[in-house]
Amino acid sequence: MAHRGSCLCGSGRYEIGVLPEDSYNCHCSACRKAHGAAFATFGFVPNDQFRWLSGEELLRTYAPSHHIFVGSKAPWHEVSDSLSQFDEWAS
């Protein structure tokens, strides 16, 4: 079953053929603000299961992992899983 989504501005649209096989939660203040939540969750799928529908030319990339920017997480949120935590960028 295909799943469709888009970037925050809606210009980039995509389709994935499987659910993410790996994911992480980002606690930085920018992700919290953009998502209106304690953290933002991101997932990874195999390249052959990902297809751009529009906006590929607008793409910019970055690579954080696990729980990152926990040093600036919301003070009322407690990270309760066993994933690695980094106060800033994971190294």
Summary of the structure (lengths in Angstrom):
residues: 91
radius of gyration: 14.4
end to end distance: 35.4
largest distance: 39.3
contacts: 208
relative contact order: 0.24
helix: 18%
strand: 29%
